[in-house]
Amino acid sequence: MELAPLLWPIAALMAVVIAALVRWSASSRTVVSAAFVVFLLAMMASMFLGALVYASDPGTRSLVLGLWVAGFAMSASVFPVVALVLREAARNADTEGTPASRALTSPATLVALVVGLVLLGELLMGRTFATLAGSIAPSATGSVPGDAGWLALSVTSPWFLFPMALEMGLAAWWVGRNLPRPMLPLLLAQAAVMLFSPPALAGTPWRLGSSVASAAIMAGIVGYLLLLEYRGQPLARPIAAYALRVVGTFALMGVGLFVWALYGSSWVFALGVVAQSAVFFGAVVVPEAFVSLATVSTAPTASPSAGTGASG
């Protein structure tokens, strides 16, 4: 039985859920709220880990083992969250006034956890679905996950690239609309480049068409940034730094495509995909870094004589 038609709607639904969690993380600035986001992302990764155990060797034994692995991973992730919530509750009981969770002193830890768990969950989900659909042999699933070949084969699978493109597109639209105007084209371009990844599918029409599309998107973003500079609309420092990272990951993916086309090796392109994803989600989780800093850097400077004209 062909499972791909049944798996694609599930993959799309999982991508929407992950994008919604990323959107939630962008507004989670209390300890408890951030902990729940991390827990839900860890729970999804645990679920996919158990599914991968089953997909590697479908059968009763692997099904039971997969359920145990998923259950253990979920249990391990829930204890820190429960301990944190209980500690916050005890803290509020000892203080007067309205109970409130502590604010995050820095979102850096949240960013690292969200980026890591999104990539891990997407990697496990893509590998599981690719194995169940038959595009990756079950014997290959049993190879060591840390092996470069395992990573490259998983990341360049359409089961990784297309759901990741959907996650990035939804997150870009949901979060990017509230960011300074130059940010949204950058975020959407990253999702589009992920979608038009030539190694995702076989066949000359796709590989030729996606190569042209991804090259046009990359060139379009560079042209867009140059046009802003030409018009006298320089980017605020945080946005300019982000644009530089985006262009850098585009260049890495371009080198990866060259290596893939010339030598048939996709690990450089896979590395570019991972870097692109990390740069994207690292920005979406902290939208205030671009809103507040951009506002400060582009605010008009007051004239030294402002406010003194009526002093006479």
PyMOL commands that set and color helices and strands:
alter all, ss='L'
color gray80, all
select helices_A, chain A and resi 4-25+31-56+60-93+108-133+138-141+148-155+158-176+183-195+198-200+204-230+237-263+267-284+288-298
alter helices_A, ss='H'
color red, helices_A
deselect
rebuild
show_as cartoon
